[in-house]
Amino acid sequence: MNILGIADIEAKALWDYYSPEHTRDADIIISCGDLNPDYLQFLVSMTNKKLLYIYGNHDTQYETNPPLGCVNIDGRVYEHNGIRILGLGGCMKYKPSNLMFTEDQMKRRIMKVTPQIALMGGFDILVTHAPAAGYGDLEDMPHWGFECFNELIERWKPKLMLHGHVHQTYSAGFKRTMTHAAGTQIHNCYSYCNIEYDDSEPVERSVLSRLYASLRKQED
């Protein structure tokens, strides 16, 4: 499965100068936040691909102007063609905002979704706005990563983590991809990038897990 990951800035190649060639290979589009809802709607309309999104710390407009035709996966596990995708938006809290969280608040968000993760038998892809602590974050507080993301990865060992928030222009040491100590491949989706996900070996799922996924799919 080919994933088109997007975050933080509206890429001219995907909007101003859009060409079908830029998205032809994508099977799904995943937004890691801080993007104009009109941009997401444009991509859905032009590509006819499934687009999943979470909130960035600047996405307050989504409350009154959500991106139509897109699927909000923030705070839950969403299954796409058998692949379980967990979304956790927002960043480290550096000012009052309902899209920013302290470390303890993010831990509570993870605790809240943990029963669903367990019912789904885990998750395959973690989608966040902020990075995990020590993996592509910066020294200034607004761009600190969450340590609880490391704990989440170490416990469930997803194949991929996609995030944004840290722009390529912020640091000369910017890295597009990294490997977590637990083996998870981490991708910073700033602007846009293409990510290949190996779905050739489907995960064995329990009967309860399959039933729960089926019920959630009907809700969506």
Backbone bond lengths (Angstrom), bond angles and torsions (degrees), N, CA, C in turn:
res aa  C-N    CA-C-N  psi(-1)  N-CA   C-N-CA  omega(-1)  CA-C   N-CA-C  phi
1 M - - - 1.462 - - 1.525 109.34 -
2 N 1.304 115.70 131.48 1.458 120.65 178.22 1.526 109.70 -100.35
3 I 1.327 115.60 125.69 1.462 122.05 -178.93 1.516 109.39 -106.60
4 L 1.317 117.01 131.35 1.454 121.65 169.36 1.522 106.94 -97.33
5 G 1.332 116.33 106.22 1.455 121.09 179.27 1.515 110.76 -93.10
6 I 1.335 116.95 134.83 1.460 121.18 -178.37 1.528 109.47 -134.50
7 A 1.339 116.22 150.67 1.466 120.12 179.74 1.526 110.80 -169.80
8 D 1.315 115.86 148.40 1.473 126.02 161.31 1.527 117.90 75.02
9 I 1.312 118.95 -45.11 1.464 120.22 176.93 1.528 109.04 -134.39
10 E 1.314 115.36 147.42 1.454 121.33 178.40 1.535 108.38 -79.61
11 A 1.307 116.49 108.45 1.466 120.52 -176.38 1.527 110.66 -67.90
12 K 1.309 116.17 128.66 1.470 120.28 -179.99 1.526 111.22 -60.91
13 A 1.330 116.52 -33.22 1.460 119.93 -179.82 1.522 112.21 -65.44
14 L 1.347 116.00 -22.22 1.463 120.22 -179.27 1.526 113.26 -105.18
15 W 1.331 116.99 -0.96 1.464 119.62 -177.98 1.530 111.29 -135.22
16 D 1.309 117.14 -73.82 1.470 120.58 -178.24 1.523 112.70 -58.16
17 Y 1.345 115.95 -42.36 1.466 120.85 -176.18 1.527 110.05 -119.15
18 Y 1.315 115.66 41.76 1.458 119.75 -175.01 1.526 112.12 -59.22
19 S 1.331 114.03 137.48 1.457 121.84 172.73 1.527 107.38 -139.16
20 P 1.320 118.53 140.01 1.465 120.68 179.19 1.525 112.90 -55.41
21 E 1.324 117.64 -24.88 1.460 120.86 179.52 1.530 111.94 -61.58
22 H 1.349 116.45 -29.04 1.456 120.12 -176.61 1.532 112.96 -71.82
23 T 1.317 116.97 -21.45 1.474 120.06 -176.01 1.530 113.08 -125.23
24 R 1.316 116.66 5.21 1.468 120.40 -173.62 1.531 112.39 -58.96
25 D 1.324 117.84 -38.05 1.457 120.61 -175.08 1.529 113.56 -84.13
26 A 1.318 117.46 -9.88 1.467 120.42 -176.14 1.529 111.15 -74.32
27 D 1.325 115.73 133.27 1.463 121.06 173.85 1.522 111.32 -93.83
28 I 1.318 116.24 -25.64 1.456 122.55 -179.71 1.527 108.53 -154.66
29 I 1.334 116.15 150.75 1.460 121.77 176.90 1.521 108.07 -114.08
30 I 1.335 116.26 133.03 1.458 120.79 179.02 1.519 109.52 -126.00
31 S 1.336 115.86 121.22 1.462 121.47 178.91 1.519 110.24 -97.32
32 C 1.339 115.36 128.00 1.461 121.62 178.78 1.527 112.12 -97.29
33 G 1.327 117.62 17.79 1.458 121.00 169.40 1.515 117.04 102.73
34 D 1.348 113.29 168.43 1.468 124.10 -179.69 1.523 112.55 60.00
35 L 1.330 115.27 47.96 1.453 120.88 178.48 1.523 110.41 -132.04
36 N 1.322 115.83 145.36 1.458 123.02 178.99 1.536 109.30 -59.18
37 P 1.337 118.16 128.54 1.466 119.14 179.02 1.525 112.97 -59.13
38 D 1.333 117.06 -29.70 1.468 119.79 177.31 1.527 111.23 -64.56
39 Y 1.315 115.63 -32.94 1.474 121.38 177.86 1.529 110.36 -65.29
40 L 1.333 116.14 -44.78 1.461 119.83 178.87 1.526 110.84 -64.16
41 Q 1.328 116.36 -42.73 1.470 120.47 178.93 1.523 110.53 -63.22
42 F 1.315 116.94 -38.06 1.464 121.40 178.48 1.525 110.08 -61.75
43 L 1.324 116.50 -46.45 1.465 120.14 -178.44 1.522 111.72 -63.64
44 V 1.329 116.76 -40.67 1.470 120.34 177.20 1.521 110.70 -62.33
45 S 1.318 116.13 -43.70 1.465 120.76 -177.79 1.528 111.98 -66.69
46 M 1.337 116.64 -40.96 1.458 120.77 -175.31 1.523 113.05 -79.43
47 T 1.332 117.06 -30.25 1.463 119.67 -174.79 1.518 114.50 -102.16
48 N 1.333 116.17 -23.94 1.468 121.67 -173.74 1.528 110.74 57.34
49 K 1.339 115.76 34.21 1.467 121.71 177.05 1.526 108.96 -103.74
50 K 1.331 116.67 155.10 1.455 121.20 172.13 1.521 108.55 -66.27
51 L 1.350 117.06 132.03 1.461 121.11 178.03 1.523 108.91 -124.25
52 L 1.321 116.21 119.68 1.457 123.49 177.32 1.513 108.64 -104.09
53 Y 1.346 116.73 145.30 1.466 118.38 179.97 1.521 111.53 -144.59
54 I 1.332 113.58 158.08 1.454 122.83 170.13 1.527 107.38 -126.08
55 Y 1.329 115.99 174.88 1.462 120.29 178.56 1.520 111.26 -88.57
56 G 1.337 116.35 135.13 1.449 121.04 163.74 1.517 108.09 -88.47
57 N 1.312 117.29 176.72 1.472 119.11 -178.18 1.523 113.21 -74.30
58 H 1.337 117.65 -10.16 1.466 120.45 179.15 1.531 112.82 -107.51
59 D 1.319 117.99 11.90 1.465 121.05 -172.49 1.523 114.04 -94.92
60 T 1.319 117.52 38.06 1.468 120.80 179.08 1.527 111.84 -62.64
61 Q 1.329 117.34 -26.81 1.470 120.33 -179.18 1.525 112.29 -67.26
62 Y 1.336 118.01 -18.23 1.456 120.51 179.73 1.532 111.66 -63.40
63 E 1.333 116.82 -24.14 1.464 120.45 -178.88 1.525 111.20 -64.14
64 T 1.328 116.56 -37.64 1.469 120.59 -178.93 1.523 112.15 -106.31
65 N 1.327 116.57 -17.42 1.465 120.46 -177.67 1.529 109.58 -137.75
66 P 1.344 117.11 66.70 1.465 119.31 -178.71 1.521 110.90 -67.95
67 P 1.336 117.03 151.07 1.471 119.97 178.45 1.528 110.59 -69.97
68 L 1.303 116.50 109.68 1.460 121.50 -176.30 1.523 110.85 -68.22
69 G 1.322 115.23 143.18 1.455 120.95 178.97 1.515 113.64 82.58
70 C 1.344 116.37 2.11 1.463 121.63 -179.40 1.532 109.44 -111.61
71 V 1.323 116.61 162.38 1.468 121.53 -175.21 1.526 109.69 -112.77
72 N 1.332 115.46 120.35 1.457 121.67 177.51 1.534 109.11 -81.55
73 I 1.337 116.69 116.99 1.470 120.30 -179.70 1.531 110.96 -110.67
74 D 1.323 117.61 13.11 1.460 120.63 -177.07 1.525 110.45 -66.24
75 G 1.330 116.41 123.41 1.455 121.42 177.38 1.509 115.27 81.15
76 R 1.330 117.43 19.96 1.461 119.46 179.56 1.523 110.73 -156.06
77 V 1.324 114.50 169.31 1.462 121.06 174.47 1.520 108.06 -100.90
78 Y 1.329 115.99 127.72 1.461 121.83 179.41 1.524 108.09 -116.92
79 E 1.317 115.91 134.56 1.465 119.41 179.80 1.516 111.33 -102.42
80 H 1.316 116.28 127.67 1.467 122.64 177.60 1.522 108.58 -125.93
81 N 1.333 115.66 112.32 1.463 121.30 179.82 1.530 112.19 51.47
82 G 1.328 115.57 41.51 1.445 120.82 177.68 1.517 114.96 85.74
83 I 1.325 117.76 -4.24 1.464 122.02 -179.87 1.525 108.63 -99.06
84 R 1.324 116.11 126.49 1.462 122.17 -175.47 1.532 109.81 -93.90
85 I 1.323 115.60 122.56 1.461 121.54 -172.75 1.529 109.24 -122.28
86 L 1.320 116.29 119.35 1.467 122.53 -179.23 1.521 109.80 -101.23
87 G 1.349 116.55 129.74 1.457 121.21 179.20 1.517 112.67 -112.26
88 L 1.340 116.60 131.04 1.465 122.68 176.70 1.531 108.61 -140.11
89 G 1.318 116.48 96.12 1.458 120.90 -176.61 1.512 113.50 -83.96
90 G 1.343 115.68 -177.73 1.457 122.17 177.72 1.513 112.88 90.55
91 C 1.340 114.42 174.06 1.460 120.48 -179.79 1.523 109.87 -137.99
92 M 1.336 116.45 -179.95 1.451 121.60 178.18 1.532 109.76 -60.72
93 K 1.320 116.58 136.77 1.463 121.55 -174.54 1.525 110.82 -75.63
94 Y 1.344 115.75 116.37 1.466 120.47 176.61 1.526 112.00 -122.93
95 K 1.339 116.09 -0.61 1.457 122.50 173.30 1.525 107.60 -163.72
96 P 1.335 119.21 166.23 1.466 119.81 -179.39 1.530 112.11 -61.05
97 S 1.303 116.51 125.97 1.464 122.01 179.55 1.516 108.62 -172.49
98 N 1.333 116.56 143.28 1.463 118.93 176.69 1.521 111.88 -84.65
99 L 1.339 116.28 3.30 1.456 120.90 176.47 1.527 111.84 -112.99
100 M 1.334 115.39 15.20 1.458 121.48 175.86 1.528 107.97 -128.50
101 F 1.348 115.71 147.47 1.454 120.16 -171.67 1.526 111.26 -140.09
102 T 1.323 115.80 144.02 1.452 119.65 169.01 1.531 107.76 -73.86
103 E 1.316 115.90 169.89 1.468 119.62 177.17 1.525 110.49 -57.97
104 D 1.334 116.99 -43.53 1.467 120.51 -179.35 1.524 111.55 -65.82
105 Q 1.342 117.25 -38.10 1.462 120.16 178.94 1.521 111.32 -65.74
106 M 1.328 117.06 -39.40 1.467 119.43 177.75 1.525 110.34 -68.01
107 K 1.330 117.16 -36.47 1.461 119.94 175.71 1.522 110.64 -59.28
108 R 1.341 116.37 -41.26 1.463 119.73 179.55 1.529 111.03 -67.38
109 R 1.312 117.50 -34.33 1.468 120.18 175.53 1.525 110.17 -62.69
110 I 1.328 115.92 -41.36 1.456 120.20 178.97 1.528 110.40 -66.25
111 M 1.331 116.55 -41.65 1.466 120.22 178.16 1.522 110.85 -60.68
112 K 1.320 116.30 -37.91 1.462 120.83 -178.61 1.528 111.77 -64.58
113 V 1.332 116.88 -37.24 1.465 120.31 -177.49 1.526 112.53 -91.25
114 T 1.341 117.99 -8.66 1.461 120.93 -177.32 1.534 113.64 -58.62
115 P 1.349 120.69 -41.07 1.470 118.83 176.58 1.530 112.39 -57.60
116 Q 1.313 117.02 -37.86 1.463 119.47 178.45 1.528 110.71 -68.48
117 I 1.337 116.32 -41.20 1.467 120.00 176.86 1.521 109.85 -57.69
118 A 1.328 115.86 -44.68 1.466 120.39 -179.12 1.526 111.10 -63.83
119 L 1.330 117.00 -43.05 1.454 120.81 178.85 1.525 111.69 -62.64
120 M 1.345 115.81 -34.04 1.464 120.54 179.55 1.525 112.07 -81.78
121 G 1.335 116.11 -4.41 1.461 119.22 -179.14 1.506 113.24 75.74
122 G 1.347 117.05 24.53 1.455 121.68 -179.15 1.520 110.90 109.76
123 F 1.317 116.23 -165.77 1.461 121.16 175.52 1.521 108.74 -148.45
124 D 1.312 116.25 156.84 1.465 122.23 -174.33 1.528 113.16 -102.31
125 I 1.333 116.18 -31.79 1.463 120.77 -177.98 1.528 108.67 -132.68
126 L 1.320 116.47 131.02 1.459 122.95 174.78 1.519 108.07 -104.12
127 V 1.331 116.45 123.77 1.467 121.89 178.94 1.516 108.43 -114.44
128 T 1.334 117.16 119.10 1.451 122.10 179.87 1.525 109.13 -132.90
129 H 1.324 114.98 167.75 1.468 118.20 171.23 1.523 109.09 -91.08
130 A 1.313 116.27 -52.99 1.463 121.43 178.77 1.530 110.29 -80.70
131 P 1.332 117.79 154.79 1.457 120.40 176.73 1.519 112.11 -79.60
132 A 1.316 115.77 175.20 1.464 122.00 170.32 1.524 108.22 -81.76
133 A 1.312 117.15 148.42 1.464 121.14 -179.85 1.528 110.36 -58.15
134 G 1.335 114.57 128.13 1.458 119.72 178.09 1.510 115.11 86.69
135 Y 1.324 117.58 -0.97 1.460 121.73 -178.77 1.532 110.76 -126.68
136 G 1.318 115.12 76.26 1.464 120.14 176.54 1.509 114.54 90.50
137 D 1.341 118.00 6.80 1.463 119.03 177.15 1.520 109.60 -86.52
138 L 1.351 116.96 177.13 1.463 122.44 -177.64 1.521 110.09 -121.11
139 E 1.335 116.26 174.18 1.461 120.68 -174.84 1.525 113.08 -81.66
140 D 1.339 118.16 -21.01 1.464 119.66 178.98 1.523 109.72 -78.76
141 M 1.327 116.16 142.09 1.458 121.01 -171.82 1.531 114.53 -54.87
142 P 1.352 119.84 -42.03 1.463 118.50 179.57 1.528 113.99 -57.60
143 H 1.343 116.88 -21.45 1.462 119.79 -177.26 1.523 113.00 -116.66
144 W 1.338 115.97 19.49 1.459 119.33 170.94 1.528 109.49 -64.79
145 G 1.310 115.87 148.04 1.458 120.30 172.78 1.521 110.60 -91.28
146 F 1.321 116.59 165.39 1.463 121.87 -179.90 1.524 110.67 -92.68
147 E 1.332 116.11 126.72 1.458 120.75 176.02 1.524 110.89 -66.86
148 C 1.332 117.18 -31.07 1.467 119.74 -179.67 1.530 112.19 -66.85
149 F 1.331 118.00 -21.41 1.462 119.89 173.99 1.536 109.90 -66.91
150 N 1.335 116.28 -37.16 1.470 119.74 176.12 1.522 110.82 -62.25
151 E 1.339 116.40 -43.40 1.457 120.54 179.04 1.529 110.84 -63.22
152 L 1.329 115.73 -39.42 1.469 120.92 178.90 1.529 110.52 -63.91
153 I 1.322 116.35 -44.85 1.468 121.13 179.79 1.520 111.03 -65.18
154 E 1.336 116.28 -43.57 1.462 119.99 -178.89 1.527 111.67 -64.21
155 R 1.322 116.24 -33.84 1.471 118.96 -179.21 1.522 112.36 -75.28
156 W 1.347 117.67 -43.85 1.462 120.48 -171.03 1.527 114.04 -105.93
157 K 1.316 117.62 -16.55 1.470 123.69 174.83 1.540 113.81 50.81
158 P 1.334 117.30 59.63 1.467 119.53 174.62 1.536 110.45 -66.70
159 K 1.318 115.92 158.21 1.466 119.82 178.70 1.527 111.44 -71.53
160 L 1.339 115.64 -39.37 1.461 120.28 -174.14 1.519 111.92 -130.04
161 M 1.332 116.20 150.19 1.462 123.39 165.01 1.519 107.14 -128.74
162 L 1.320 116.35 128.52 1.463 122.39 175.95 1.520 108.28 -114.92
163 H 1.329 117.01 135.15 1.464 120.43 177.31 1.516 110.06 -147.67
164 G 1.317 115.77 175.82 1.462 122.51 175.44 1.514 108.70 -135.78
165 H 1.352 115.68 -132.36 1.468 124.53 171.56 1.530 114.28 74.70
166 V 1.310 118.60 -44.02 1.467 121.84 178.88 1.526 108.17 -94.37
167 H 1.351 115.64 108.43 1.456 121.10 -175.14 1.530 110.97 -77.96
168 Q 1.301 114.85 151.96 1.465 120.21 178.22 1.523 111.50 -62.08
169 T 1.313 116.19 -28.45 1.465 120.94 -178.09 1.524 113.33 -79.64
170 Y 1.335 117.98 -7.32 1.458 120.89 -176.02 1.527 113.38 -80.29
171 S 1.317 117.21 -25.41 1.456 119.48 -172.79 1.521 110.73 -152.00
172 A 1.339 115.34 140.28 1.462 120.25 176.82 1.524 110.57 -69.07
173 G 1.327 116.25 -17.71 1.464 120.58 -179.37 1.519 113.86 -93.61
174 F 1.322 117.16 16.72 1.459 121.42 -179.59 1.521 111.15 -54.68
175 K 1.345 116.00 132.67 1.453 121.54 176.44 1.520 109.36 -123.39
176 R 1.317 115.79 127.76 1.464 120.93 179.38 1.528 111.15 -72.11
177 T 1.330 116.67 -38.85 1.463 120.43 -178.39 1.526 110.90 -132.16
178 M 1.315 115.20 147.32 1.454 123.00 176.62 1.525 107.98 -145.52
179 T 1.320 116.34 165.11 1.465 121.23 175.58 1.515 109.12 -118.99
180 H 1.315 116.14 124.08 1.458 121.12 178.83 1.529 109.76 -71.97
181 A 1.326 116.12 155.30 1.465 120.84 178.56 1.525 111.95 -57.78
182 A 1.350 116.54 -26.53 1.470 120.92 179.29 1.526 112.52 -83.61
183 G 1.344 116.28 -1.59 1.460 120.39 177.87 1.516 114.97 100.33
184 T 1.329 118.33 -8.91 1.473 122.68 180.00 1.528 110.39 -68.49
185 Q 1.329 115.91 132.83 1.458 120.68 175.42 1.525 109.17 -83.64
186 I 1.334 116.41 124.37 1.464 122.17 -176.65 1.524 109.66 -106.43
187 H 1.333 115.90 131.71 1.461 121.20 -179.83 1.528 109.73 -125.89
188 N 1.316 116.34 124.81 1.468 121.32 170.70 1.519 106.91 -85.49
189 C 1.328 117.04 116.98 1.463 121.93 -172.76 1.525 113.30 -94.02
190 Y 1.330 117.98 20.14 1.470 121.91 178.45 1.530 110.07 -44.94
191 S 1.323 116.04 131.48 1.463 123.70 -174.75 1.536 108.44 66.20
192 Y 1.321 118.11 -93.31 1.462 120.08 173.41 1.519 110.17 -162.22
193 C 1.316 115.05 154.19 1.460 120.49 176.38 1.519 108.99 -155.86
194 N 1.309 115.97 155.98 1.462 122.19 178.02 1.520 109.10 -103.67
195 I 1.324 115.56 130.59 1.464 121.59 -175.17 1.522 108.46 -127.76
196 E 1.304 115.59 128.40 1.458 120.35 178.19 1.527 109.48 -93.57
197 Y 1.320 115.94 123.31 1.462 121.68 177.27 1.518 108.97 -108.63
198 D 1.321 116.11 124.92 1.462 120.94 -178.60 1.526 109.55 -81.13
199 D 1.323 115.36 103.87 1.463 120.38 179.39 1.526 111.02 -109.79
200 S 1.332 116.11 24.49 1.464 120.22 -177.11 1.523 112.46 -74.74
201 E 1.343 116.45 -20.36 1.460 120.28 179.18 1.526 109.47 -117.18
202 P 1.333 117.68 93.99 1.471 120.73 -178.98 1.522 112.07 -62.25
203 V 1.324 116.11 144.12 1.456 121.68 -179.68 1.520 109.95 -77.59
204 E 1.334 115.94 137.02 1.463 120.16 175.71 1.527 108.88 -70.96
205 R 1.337 116.12 128.91 1.450 120.79 -176.22 1.517 110.28 -118.86
206 S 1.335 116.14 144.93 1.455 120.69 176.55 1.523 109.83 -72.72
207 V 1.337 116.49 162.25 1.465 120.94 177.52 1.525 110.03 -59.81
208 L 1.328 117.51 -43.36 1.466 121.87 179.38 1.521 110.90 -62.01
209 S 1.318 115.86 -41.20 1.459 120.41 179.35 1.516 111.05 -63.39
210 R 1.327 117.52 -44.06 1.465 121.51 -179.84 1.524 111.20 -65.78
211 L 1.334 116.65 -39.47 1.463 121.07 179.29 1.531 110.18 -64.93
212 Y 1.324 116.69 -44.87 1.462 120.69 -179.90 1.525 110.44 -62.27
213 A 1.327 116.75 -44.15 1.469 120.79 179.38 1.516 111.00 -61.47
214 S 1.333 116.72 -39.00 1.468 121.46 179.66 1.520 110.65 -64.18
215 L 1.332 117.47 -42.37 1.459 121.07 179.54 1.519 111.26 -65.32
216 R 1.337 117.76 -41.02 1.457 121.42 179.10 1.522 111.18 -66.24
217 K 1.330 116.16 -37.21 1.451 119.98 179.37 1.520 111.28 -63.11
218 Q 1.345 116.85 -37.02 1.452 121.15 178.39 1.521 110.65 -65.81
219 E 1.339 116.79 -34.61 1.461 120.88 178.38 1.523 111.76 -66.20
220 D 1.344 117.10 -35.46 1.457 121.68 -179.33 1.525 111.21 -77.31
